Amino acid sequence: GVGMFKQLNNLKFRFILLASLGAPALLVWIAGYYAWDNWRDYRMVRTTIEANAMADNIITAAGLQALERGVTASLLSGSGAAPEAGRQRLIALRAKSDALWQDAFDTALRLEQQGMVIAATGVARKQVADAYRELGAARQRVDSSLVKSERDIQAAEWIPIVTRLITATARMRIASFGGNAFPPRITYPNLTVKQSVWLASENAGLERANVAALLNSNAPAAPEILQRLRAFRQNVDASLADIRFLKD
């Protein structure tokens, strides 16, 4: 409404408007202005809800993808065909994460088409699409590996592939809140608290996947692997400290 009152306070503008439209028409114009203002507010509220849901879906999907990463790494590191229960668990995890991921991806595309996000979001979205295609190809190699003794893909190759998708999708989530379309009360928690939650979850998931692969392989832990595990744990602790600080 501020823009309208600036115009109404302009005497020249007010005279022209009254002279050409008359008082009744001016009232109609004011009503129309507020109707448009309310519609814009409604659209912003609806879009904000969609963007928040997208962010939450991305974080939830990332948690499920991290579980898939860990379970798959464990099964690939074992010898022989994987048990049926393990393969069924992968199917269930994929179905849940894919549904959430697709919904978030579609929302990001819609926000982009509406001009609600910065240009970097489109770049990030394309990187996400590429990473998801790479994951799809890797899943096929996983599935063929888990029904026989030989492995078409090793855990050491599998883990970074999933990680690339999780990281790319997080980048798309951050970029979606990087512009001026949303008020600070929306962008702040999405760029701080939710990001710290994601970082804690992702580093814990990486730690879990690497430990699972190591345990199932029955191989001694190389110094660089132990160093990597320590780094994951330090990142988890740092992110949890950030969450506690931001919460308070």
Disulfide bonds with the S-S distance in Angstrom:
none
